[in-house]
Amino acid sequence: MSEKSSCPYCDSIFEDKDELSKHIDRIHHGSGLLEGDGRKF
């Protein structure tokens, strides 16, 4: 059983650290701002 992880930026819950890492890269650090995701900017 894997321990769930939460995003330090938006508190979303993920099933594992792999999914959390992908989320942070995609939404908070990666392409999010450049693709028009302005939720945190």
mmCIF entry with sequence, helices, sheets and N, C-alpha, C, O atoms, coordinates in Angstrom:
data_MODEL
# 
_entry.id   MODEL 
# 
_entity.id                         1 
_entity.type                       polymer 
_entity.pdbx_number_of_molecules   1 
# 
_entity_poly.entity_id                      1 
_entity_poly.type                           'polypeptide(L)' 
_entity_poly.nstd_linkage                   no 
_entity_poly.nstd_monomer                   no 
_entity_poly.pdbx_seq_one_letter_code       MSEKSSCPYCDSIFEDKDELSKHIDRIHHGSGLLEGDGRKF 
_entity_poly.pdbx_seq_one_letter_code_can   MSEKSSCPYCDSIFEDKDELSKHIDRIHHGSGLLEGDGRKF 
_entity_poly.pdbx_strand_id                 A 
# 
loop_
_entity_poly_seq.entity_id 
_entity_poly_seq.num 
_entity_poly_seq.mon_id 
_entity_poly_seq.hetero 
1 1  MET n 
1 2  SER n 
1 3  GLU n 
1 4  LYS n 
1 5  SER n 
1 6  SER n 
1 7  CYS n 
1 8  PRO n 
1 9  TYR n 
1 10 CYS n 
1 11 ASP n 
1 12 SER n 
1 13 ILE n 
1 14 PHE n 
1 15 GLU n 
1 16 ASP n 
1 17 LYS n 
1 18 ASP n 
1 19 GLU n 
1 20 LEU n 
1 21 SER n 
1 22 LYS n 
1 23 HIS n 
1 24 ILE n 
1 25 ASP n 
1 26 ARG n 
1 27 ILE n 
1 28 HIS n 
1 29 HIS n 
1 30 GLY n 
1 31 SER n 
1 32 GLY n 
1 33 LEU n 
1 34 LEU n 
1 35 GLU n 
1 36 GLY n 
1 37 ASP n 
1 38 GLY n 
1 39 ARG n 
1 40 LYS n 
1 41 PHE n 
# 
_struct_asym.id          A 
_struct_asym.entity_id   1 
# 
loop_
_struct_conf.conf_type_id 
_struct_conf.id 
_struct_conf.pdbx_PDB_helix_id 
_struct_conf.beg_label_comp_id 
_struct_conf.beg_label_asym_id 
_struct_conf.beg_label_seq_id 
_struct_conf.pdbx_beg_PDB_ins_code 
_struct_conf.end_label_comp_id 
_struct_conf.end_label_asym_id 
_struct_conf.end_label_seq_id 
_struct_conf.pdbx_end_PDB_ins_code 
_struct_conf.beg_auth_comp_id 
_struct_conf.beg_auth_asym_id 
_struct_conf.beg_auth_seq_id 
_struct_conf.end_auth_comp_id 
_struct_conf.end_auth_asym_id 
_struct_conf.end_auth_seq_id 
_struct_conf.pdbx_PDB_helix_class 
_struct_conf.details 
_struct_conf.pdbx_PDB_helix_length 
HELX_P HELX_P1 AA1 LYS A 17 ? HIS A 23 ? LYS A 17 HIS A 23 1 ? 7 
HELX_P HELX_P2 AA2 ILE A 24 ? HIS A 29 ? ILE A 24 HIS A 29 3 ? 6 
# 
_struct_conf_type.id          HELX_P 
_struct_conf_type.criteria    ? 
_struct_conf_type.reference   ? 
# 
_struct_sheet.id               AA1 
_struct_sheet.type             ? 
_struct_sheet.number_strands   2 
_struct_sheet.details          ? 
# 
_struct_sheet_order.sheet_id     AA1 
_struct_sheet_order.range_id_1   1 
_struct_sheet_order.range_id_2   2 
_struct_sheet_order.offset       ? 
_struct_sheet_order.sense        anti-parallel 
# 
loop_
_struct_sheet_range.sheet_id 
_struct_sheet_range.id 
_struct_sheet_range.beg_label_comp_id 
_struct_sheet_range.beg_label_asym_id 
_struct_sheet_range.beg_label_seq_id 
_struct_sheet_range.pdbx_beg_PDB_ins_code 
_struct_sheet_range.end_label_comp_id 
_struct_sheet_range.end_label_asym_id 
_struct_sheet_range.end_label_seq_id 
_struct_sheet_range.pdbx_end_PDB_ins_code 
_struct_sheet_range.beg_auth_comp_id 
_struct_sheet_range.beg_auth_asym_id 
_struct_sheet_range.beg_auth_seq_id 
_struct_sheet_range.end_auth_comp_id 
_struct_sheet_range.end_auth_asym_id 
_struct_sheet_range.end_auth_seq_id 
AA1 1 SER A 5  ? SER A 6  ? SER A 5  SER A 6  
AA1 2 ILE A 13 ? PHE A 14 ? ILE A 13 PHE A 14 
# 
loop_
_atom_site.group_PDB 
_atom_site.id 
_atom_site.type_symbol 
_atom_site.label_atom_id 
_atom_site.label_alt_id 
_atom_site.label_comp_id 
_atom_site.label_asym_id 
_atom_site.label_entity_id 
_atom_site.label_seq_id 
_atom_site.pdbx_PDB_ins_code 
_atom_site.Cartn_x 
_atom_site.Cartn_y 
_atom_site.Cartn_z 
_atom_site.occupancy 
_atom_site.B_iso_or_equiv 
_atom_site.pdbx_formal_charge 
_atom_site.auth_seq_id 
_atom_site.auth_comp_id 
_atom_site.auth_asym_id 
_atom_site.auth_atom_id 
_atom_site.pdbx_PDB_model_num 
ATOM 1   N N  . MET A 1 1  ? 0.856  -1.190 0.000   1.00 0.00 ? 1  MET A N  1 
ATOM 2   C CA . MET A 1 1  ? 0.000  0.000  0.000   1.00 0.00 ? 1  MET A CA 1 
ATOM 3   C C  . MET A 1 1  ? 0.893  1.241  0.000   1.00 0.00 ? 1  MET A C  1 
ATOM 4   O O  . MET A 1 1  ? 1.749  1.400  0.871   1.00 0.00 ? 1  MET A O  1 
ATOM 5   N N  . SER A 1 2  ? 0.687  2.111  -0.976  1.00 0.00 ? 2  SER A N  1 
ATOM 6   C CA . SER A 1 2  ? 1.517  3.310  -1.055  1.00 0.00 ? 2  SER A CA 1 
ATOM 7   C C  . SER A 1 2  ? 0.869  4.457  -0.280  1.00 0.00 ? 2  SER A C  1 
ATOM 8   O O  . SER A 1 2  ? -0.353 4.551  -0.165  1.00 0.00 ? 2  SER A O  1 
ATOM 9   N N  . GLU A 1 3  ? 1.714  5.303  0.234   1.00 0.00 ? 3  GLU A N  1 
ATOM 10  C CA . GLU A 1 3  ? 1.247  6.452  0.986   1.00 0.00 ? 3  GLU A CA 1 
ATOM 11  C C  . GLU A 1 3  ? 0.912  7.582  0.028   1.00 0.00 ? 3  GLU A C  1 
ATOM 12  O O  . GLU A 1 3  ? 1.681  7.856  -0.894  1.00 0.00 ? 3  GLU A O  1 
ATOM 13  N N  . LYS A 1 4  ? -0.209 8.233  0.226   1.00 0.00 ? 4  LYS A N  1 
ATOM 14  C CA . LYS A 1 4  ? -0.606 9.335  -0.647  1.00 0.00 ? 4  LYS A CA 1 
ATOM 15  C C  . LYS A 1 4  ? 0.256  10.558 -0.362  1.00 0.00 ? 4  LYS A C  1 
ATOM 16  O O  . LYS A 1 4  ? 0.734  10.765 0.753   1.00 0.00 ? 4  LYS A O  1 
ATOM 17  N N  . SER A 1 5  ? 0.437  11.358 -1.404  1.00 0.00 ? 5  SER A N  1 
ATOM 18  C CA . SER A 1 5  ? 1.252  12.563 -1.289  1.00 0.00 ? 5  SER A CA 1 
ATOM 19  C C  . SER A 1 5  ? 0.413  13.767 -1.676  1.00 0.00 ? 5  SER A C  1 
ATOM 20  O O  . SER A 1 5  ? -0.447 13.671 -2.551  1.00 0.00 ? 5  SER A O  1 
ATOM 21  N N  . SER A 1 6  ? 0.655  14.897 -1.033  1.00 0.00 ? 6  SER A N  1 
ATOM 22  C CA . SER A 1 6  ? -0.073 16.108 -1.393  1.00 0.00 ? 6  SER A CA 1 
ATOM 23  C C  . SER A 1 6  ? 0.883  17.144 -1.964  1.00 0.00 ? 6  SER A C  1 
ATOM 24  O O  . SER A 1 6  ? 2.042  17.237 -1.561  1.00 0.00 ? 6  SER A O  1 
ATOM 25  N N  . CYS A 1 7  ? 0.377  17.908 -2.900  1.00 0.00 ? 7  CYS A N  1 
ATOM 26  C CA . CYS A 1 7  ? 1.161  18.948 -3.556  1.00 0.00 ? 7  CYS A CA 1 
ATOM 27  C C  . CYS A 1 7  ? 1.393  20.100 -2.575  1.00 0.00 ? 7  CYS A C  1 
ATOM 28  O O  . CYS A 1 7  ? 0.445  20.590 -1.963  1.00 0.00 ? 7  CYS A O  1 
ATOM 29  N N  . PRO A 1 8  ? 2.637  20.531 -2.423  1.00 0.00 ? 8  PRO A N  1 
ATOM 30  C CA . PRO A 1 8  ? 2.921  21.639 -1.506  1.00 0.00 ? 8  PRO A CA 1 
ATOM 31  C C  . PRO A 1 8  ? 2.414  22.986 -2.023  1.00 0.00 ? 8  PRO A C  1 
ATOM 32  O O  . PRO A 1 8  ? 2.339  23.952 -1.264  1.00 0.00 ? 8  PRO A O  1 
ATOM 33  N N  . TYR A 1 9  ? 2.069  23.054 -3.306  1.00 0.00 ? 9  TYR A N  1 
ATOM 34  C CA . TYR A 1 9  ? 1.615  24.312 -3.904  1.00 0.00 ? 9  TYR A CA 1 
ATOM 35  C C  . TYR A 1 9  ? 0.104  24.481 -3.865  1.00 0.00 ? 9  TYR A C  1 
ATOM 36  O O  . TYR A 1 9  ? -0.394 25.575 -3.598  1.00 0.00 ? 9  TYR A O  1 
ATOM 37  N N  . CYS A 1 10 ? -0.629 23.396 -4.131  1.00 0.00 ? 10 CYS A N  1 
ATOM 38  C CA . CYS A 1 10 ? -2.088 23.537 -4.226  1.00 0.00 ? 10 CYS A CA 1 
ATOM 39  C C  . CYS A 1 10 ? -2.862 22.523 -3.384  1.00 0.00 ? 10 CYS A C  1 
ATOM 40  O O  . CYS A 1 10 ? -4.093 22.519 -3.402  1.00 0.00 ? 10 CYS A O  1 
ATOM 41  N N  . ASP A 1 11 ? -2.155 21.665 -2.649  1.00 0.00 ? 11 ASP A N  1 
ATOM 42  C CA . ASP A 1 11 ? -2.767 20.674 -1.756  1.00 0.00 ? 11 ASP A CA 1 
ATOM 43  C C  . ASP A 1 11 ? -3.563 19.577 -2.456  1.00 0.00 ? 11 ASP A C  1 
ATOM 44  O O  . ASP A 1 11 ? -4.352 18.886 -1.811  1.00 0.00 ? 11 ASP A O  1 
ATOM 45  N N  . SER A 1 12 ? -3.372 19.404 -3.757  1.00 0.00 ? 12 SER A N  1 
ATOM 46  C CA . SER A 1 12 ? -3.999 18.274 -4.450  1.00 0.00 ? 12 SER A CA 1 
ATOM 47  C C  . SER A 1 12 ? -3.384 16.975 -3.925  1.00 0.00 ? 12 SER A C  1 
ATOM 48  O O  . SER A 1 12 ? -2.208 16.942 -3.559  1.00 0.00 ? 12 SER A O  1 
ATOM 49  N N  . ILE A 1 13 ? -4.173 15.921 -3.890  1.00 0.00 ? 13 ILE A N  1 
ATOM 50  C CA . ILE A 1 13 ? -3.720 14.627 -3.365  1.00 0.00 ? 13 ILE A CA 1 
ATOM 51  C C  . ILE A 1 13 ? -3.411 13.682 -4.525  1.00 0.00 ? 13 ILE A C  1 
ATOM 52  O O  . ILE A 1 13 ? -4.170 13.605 -5.492  1.00 0.00 ? 13 ILE A O  1 
ATOM 53  N N  . PHE A 1 14 ? -2.292 12.964 -4.422  1.00 0.00 ? 14 PHE A N  1 
ATOM 54  C CA . PHE A 1 14 ? -1.872 12.021 -5.455  1.00 0.00 ? 14 PHE A CA 1 
ATOM 55  C C  . PHE A 1 14 ? -1.575 10.674 -4.829  1.00 0.00 ? 14 PHE A C  1 
ATOM 56  O O  . PHE A 1 14 ? -1.170 10.582 -3.671  1.00 0.00 ? 14 PHE A O  1 
ATOM 57  N N  . GLU A 1 15 ? -1.786 9.623  -5.623  1.00 0.00 ? 15 GLU A N  1 
ATOM 58  C CA . GLU A 1 15 ? -1.620 8.253  -5.145  1.00 0.00 ? 15 GLU A CA 1 
ATOM 59  C C  . GLU A 1 15 ? -0.170 7.900  -4.832  1.00 0.00 ? 15 GLU A C  1 
ATOM 60  O O  . GLU A 1 15 ? 0.089  7.087  -3.945  1.00 0.00 ? 15 GLU A O  1 
ATOM 61  N N  . ASP A 1 16 ? 0.769  8.497  -5.543  1.00 0.00 ? 16 ASP A N  1 
ATOM 62  C CA . ASP A 1 16 ? 2.174  8.201  -5.288  1.00 0.00 ? 16 ASP A CA 1 
ATOM 63  C C  . ASP A 1 16 ? 3.041  9.394  -5.666  1.00 0.00 ? 16 ASP A C  1 
ATOM 64  O O  . ASP A 1 16 ? 2.569  10.353 -6.277  1.00 0.00 ? 16 ASP A O  1 
ATOM 65  N N  . LYS A 1 17 ? 4.310  9.322  -5.295  1.00 0.00 ? 17 LYS A N  1 
ATOM 66  C CA . LYS A 1 17 ? 5.222  10.445 -5.519  1.00 0.00 ? 17 LYS A CA 1 
ATOM 67  C C  . LYS A 1 17 ? 5.521  10.666 -6.997  1.00 0.00 ? 17 LYS A C  1 
ATOM 68  O O  . LYS A 1 17 ? 5.866  11.777 -7.399  1.00 0.00 ? 17 LYS A O  1 
ATOM 69  N N  . ASP A 1 18 ? 5.393  9.620  -7.806  1.00 0.00 ? 18 ASP A N  1 
ATOM 70  C CA . ASP A 1 18 ? 5.580  9.759  -9.252  1.00 0.00 ? 18 ASP A CA 1 
ATOM 71  C C  . ASP A 1 18 ? 4.523  10.689 -9.842  1.00 0.00 ? 18 ASP A C  1 
ATOM 72  O O  . ASP A 1 18 ? 4.836  11.600 -10.609 1.00 0.00 ? 18 ASP A O  1 
ATOM 73  N N  . GLU A 1 19 ? 3.277  10.444 -9.474  1.00 0.00 ? 19 GLU A N  1 
ATOM 74  C CA . GLU A 1 19 ? 2.184  11.285 -9.968  1.00 0.00 ? 19 GLU A CA 1 
ATOM 75  C C  . GLU A 1 19 ? 2.333  12.714 -9.453  1.00 0.00 ? 19 GLU A C  1 
ATOM 76  O O  . GLU A 1 19 ? 2.095  13.670 -10.191 1.00 0.00 ? 19 GLU A O  1 
ATOM 77  N N  . LEU A 1 20 ? 2.723  12.859 -8.203  1.00 0.00 ? 20 LEU A N  1 
ATOM 78  C CA . LEU A 1 20 ? 2.936  14.187 -7.633  1.00 0.00 ? 20 LEU A CA 1 
ATOM 79  C C  . LEU A 1 20 ? 4.027  14.928 -8.391  1.00 0.00 ? 20 LEU A C  1 
ATOM 80  O O  . LEU A 1 20 ? 3.876  16.106 -8.714  1.00 0.00 ? 20 LEU A O  1 
ATOM 81  N N  . SER A 1 21 ? 5.116  14.242 -8.671  1.00 0.00 ? 21 SER A N  1 
ATOM 82  C CA . SER A 1 21 ? 6.229  14.845 -9.401  1.00 0.00 ? 21 SER A CA 1 
ATOM 83  C C  . SER A 1 21 ? 5.793  15.316 -10.787 1.00 0.00 ? 21 SER A C  1 
ATOM 84  O O  . SER A 1 21 ? 6.139  16.418 -11.212 1.00 0.00 ? 21 SER A O  1 
ATOM 85  N N  . LYS A 1 22 ? 5.031  14.473 -11.490 1.00 0.00 ? 22 LYS A N  1 
ATOM 86  C CA . LYS A 1 22 ? 4.534  14.841 -12.819 1.00 0.00 ? 22 LYS A CA 1 
ATOM 87  C C  . LYS A 1 22 ? 3.626  16.064 -12.738 1.00 0.00 ? 22 LYS A C  1 
ATOM 88  O O  . LYS A 1 22 ? 3.699  16.959 -13.581 1.00 0.00 ? 22 LYS A O  1 
ATOM 89  N N  . HIS A 1 23 ? 2.774  16.095 -11.722 1.00 0.00 ? 23 HIS A N  1 
ATOM 90  C CA . HIS A 1 23 ? 1.861  17.224 -11.524 1.00 0.00 ? 23 HIS A CA 1 
ATOM 91  C C  . HIS A 1 23 ? 2.637  18.524 -11.312 1.00 0.00 ? 23 HIS A C  1 
ATOM 92  O O  . HIS A 1 23 ? 2.341  19.535 -11.948 1.00 0.00 ? 23 HIS A O  1 
ATOM 93  N N  . ILE A 1 24 ? 3.626  18.497 -10.421 1.00 0.00 ? 24 ILE A N  1 
ATOM 94  C CA . ILE A 1 24 ? 4.405  19.703 -10.125 1.00 0.00 ? 24 ILE A CA 1 
ATOM 95  C C  . ILE A 1 24 ? 5.145  20.171 -11.371 1.00 0.00 ? 24 ILE A C  1 
ATOM 96  O O  . ILE A 1 24 ? 5.147  21.362 -11.683 1.00 0.00 ? 24 ILE A O  1 
ATOM 97  N N  . ASP A 1 25 ? 5.770  19.245 -12.083 1.00 0.00 ? 25 ASP A N  1 
ATOM 98  C CA . ASP A 1 25 ? 6.482  19.611 -13.307 1.00 0.00 ? 25 ASP A CA 1 
ATOM 99  C C  . ASP A 1 25 ? 5.541  20.225 -14.332 1.00 0.00 ? 25 ASP A C  1 
ATOM 100 O O  . ASP A 1 25 ? 5.867  21.235 -14.955 1.00 0.00 ? 25 ASP A O  1 
ATOM 101 N N  . ARG A 1 26 ? 4.380  19.621 -14.505 1.00 0.00 ? 26 ARG A N  1 
ATOM 102 C CA . ARG A 1 26 ? 3.450  20.040 -15.550 1.00 0.00 ? 26 ARG A CA 1 
ATOM 103 C C  . ARG A 1 26 ? 2.714  21.335 -15.185 1.00 0.00 ? 26 ARG A C  1 
ATOM 104 O O  . ARG A 1 26 ? 2.575  22.224 -16.025 1.00 0.00 ? 26 ARG A O  1 
ATOM 105 N N  . ILE A 1 27 ? 2.249  21.443 -13.952 1.00 0.00 ? 27 ILE A N  1 
ATOM 106 C CA . ILE A 1 27 ? 1.384  22.558 -13.581 1.00 0.00 ? 27 ILE A CA 1 
ATOM 107 C C  . ILE A 1 27 ? 2.138  23.720 -12.938 1.00 0.00 ? 27 ILE A C  1 
ATOM 108 O O  . ILE A 1 27 ? 1.900  24.877 -13.282 1.00 0.00 ? 27 ILE A O  1 
ATOM 109 N N  . HIS A 1 28 ? 3.031  23.425 -12.021 1.00 0.00 ? 28 HIS A N  1 
ATOM 110 C CA . HIS A 1 28 ? 3.630  24.494 -11.224 1.00 0.00 ? 28 HIS A CA 1 
ATOM 111 C C  . HIS A 1 28 ? 4.989  24.971 -11.720 1.00 0.00 ? 28 HIS A C  1 
ATOM 112 O O  . HIS A 1 28 ? 5.320  26.144 -11.551 1.00 0.00 ? 28 HIS A O  1 
ATOM 113 N N  . HIS A 1 29 ? 5.778  24.100 -12.322 1.00 0.00 ? 29 HIS A N  1 
ATOM 114 C CA . HIS A 1 29 ? 7.116  24.489 -12.753 1.00 0.00 ? 29 HIS A CA 1 
ATOM 115 C C  . HIS A 1 29 ? 7.316  24.435 -14.248 1.00 0.00 ? 29 HIS A C  1 
ATOM 116 O O  . HIS A 1 29 ? 8.142  25.163 -14.799 1.00 0.00 ? 29 HIS A O  1 
ATOM 117 N N  . GLY A 1 30 ? 6.567  23.578 -14.901 1.00 0.00 ? 30 GLY A N  1 
ATOM 118 C CA . GLY A 1 30 ? 6.824  23.327 -16.316 1.00 0.00 ? 30 GLY A CA 1 
ATOM 119 C C  . GLY A 1 30 ? 6.036  24.211 -17.241 1.00 0.00 ? 30 GLY A C  1 
ATOM 120 O O  . GLY A 1 30 ? 6.148  25.437 -17.209 1.00 0.00 ? 30 GLY A O  1 
ATOM 121 N N  . SER A 1 31 ? 5.242  23.575 -18.061 1.00 0.00 ? 31 SER A N  1 
ATOM 122 C CA . SER A 1 31 ? 4.573  24.253 -19.143 1.00 0.00 ? 31 SER A CA 1 
ATOM 123 C C  . SER A 1 31 ? 3.338  25.035 -18.706 1.00 0.00 ? 31 SER A C  1 
ATOM 124 O O  . SER A 1 31 ? 2.780  25.788 -19.503 1.00 0.00 ? 31 SER A O  1 
ATOM 125 N N  . GLY A 1 32 ? 2.903  24.875 -17.466 1.00 0.00 ? 32 GLY A N  1 
ATOM 126 C CA . GLY A 1 32 ? 1.656  25.490 -17.018 1.00 0.00 ? 32 GLY A CA 1 
ATOM 127 C C  . GLY A 1 32 ? 1.533  26.958 -17.342 1.00 0.00 ? 32 GLY A C  1 
ATOM 128 O O  . GLY A 1 32 ? 0.557  27.359 -17.977 1.00 0.00 ? 32 GLY A O  1 
ATOM 129 N N  . LEU A 1 33 ? 2.478  27.770 -16.934 1.00 0.00 ? 33 LEU A N  1 
ATOM 130 C CA . LEU A 1 33 ? 2.407  29.203 -17.166 1.00 0.00 ? 33 LEU A CA 1 
ATOM 131 C C  . LEU A 1 33 ? 2.488  29.518 -18.657 1.00 0.00 ? 33 LEU A C  1 
ATOM 132 O O  . LEU A 1 33 ? 1.755  30.370 -19.158 1.00 0.00 ? 33 LEU A O  1 
ATOM 133 N N  . LEU A 1 34 ? 3.377  28.831 -19.359 1.00 0.00 ? 34 LEU A N  1 
ATOM 134 C CA . LEU A 1 34 ? 3.564  29.089 -20.781 1.00 0.00 ? 34 LEU A CA 1 
ATOM 135 C C  . LEU A 1 34 ? 2.358  28.665 -21.610 1.00 0.00 ? 34 LEU A C  1 
ATOM 136 O O  . LEU A 1 34 ? 2.133  29.192 -22.700 1.00 0.00 ? 34 LEU A O  1 
ATOM 137 N N  . GLU A 1 35 ? 1.584  27.717 -21.097 1.00 0.00 ? 35 GLU A N  1 
ATOM 138 C CA . GLU A 1 35 ? 0.413  27.254 -21.830 1.00 0.00 ? 35 GLU A CA 1 
ATOM 139 C C  . GLU A 1 35 ? -0.855 27.943 -21.371 1.00 0.00 ? 35 GLU A C  1 
ATOM 140 O O  . GLU A 1 35 ? -1.957 27.527 -21.727 1.00 0.00 ? 35 GLU A O  1 
ATOM 141 N N  . GLY A 1 36 ? -0.705 28.994 -20.583 1.00 0.00 ? 36 GLY A N  1 
ATOM 142 C CA . GLY A 1 36 ? -1.870 29.773 -20.181 1.00 0.00 ? 36 GLY A CA 1 
ATOM 143 C C  . GLY A 1 36 ? -2.497 29.373 -18.863 1.00 0.00 ? 36 GLY A C  1 
ATOM 144 O O  . GLY A 1 36 ? -3.591 29.838 -18.542 1.00 0.00 ? 36 GLY A O  1 
ATOM 145 N N  . ASP A 1 37 ? -1.849 28.537 -18.100 1.00 0.00 ? 37 ASP A N  1 
ATOM 146 C CA . ASP A 1 37 ? -2.388 28.171 -16.792 1.00 0.00 ? 37 ASP A CA 1 
ATOM 147 C C  . ASP A 1 37 ? -1.954 29.236 -15.792 1.00 0.00 ? 37 ASP A C  1 
ATOM 148 O O  . ASP A 1 37 ? -0.833 29.202 -15.285 1.00 0.00 ? 37 ASP A O  1 
ATOM 149 N N  . GLY A 1 38 ? -2.838 30.171 -15.514 1.00 0.00 ? 38 GLY A N  1 
ATOM 150 C CA . GLY A 1 38 ? -2.483 31.278 -14.644 1.00 0.00 ? 38 GLY A CA 1 
ATOM 151 C C  . GLY A 1 38 ? -3.011 31.167 -13.237 1.00 0.00 ? 38 GLY A C  1 
ATOM 152 O O  . GLY A 1 38 ? -3.092 32.175 -12.535 1.00 0.00 ? 38 GLY A O  1 
ATOM 153 N N  . ARG A 1 39 ? -3.373 29.977 -12.799 1.00 0.00 ? 39 ARG A N  1 
ATOM 154 C CA . ARG A 1 39 ? -3.965 29.809 -11.472 1.00 0.00 ? 39 ARG A CA 1 
ATOM 155 C C  . ARG A 1 39 ? -3.102 30.342 -10.343 1.00 0.00 ? 39 ARG A C  1 
ATOM 156 O O  . ARG A 1 39 ? -3.623 30.898 -9.376  1.00 0.00 ? 39 ARG A O  1 
ATOM 157 N N  . LYS A 1 40 ? -1.788 30.181 -10.450 1.00 0.00 ? 40 LYS A N  1 
ATOM 158 C CA . LYS A 1 40 ? -0.920 30.604 -9.355  1.00 0.00 ? 40 LYS A CA 1 
ATOM 159 C C  . LYS A 1 40 ? -0.067 31.815 -9.724  1.00 0.00 ? 40 LYS A C  1 
ATOM 160 O O  . LYS A 1 40 ? 0.834  32.183 -8.970  1.00 0.00 ? 40 LYS A O  1 
ATOM 161 N N  . PHE A 1 41 ? -0.338 32.445 -10.880 1.00 0.00 ? 41 PHE A N  1 
ATOM 162 C CA . PHE A 1 41 ? 0.540  33.518 -11.333 1.00 0.00 ? 41 PHE A CA 1 
ATOM 163 C C  . PHE A 1 41 ? -0.202 34.832 -11.460 1.00 0.00 ? 41 PHE A C  1 
ATOM 164 O O  . PHE A 1 41 ? 0.393  35.843 -11.832 1.00 0.00 ? 41 PHE A O  1 
# 
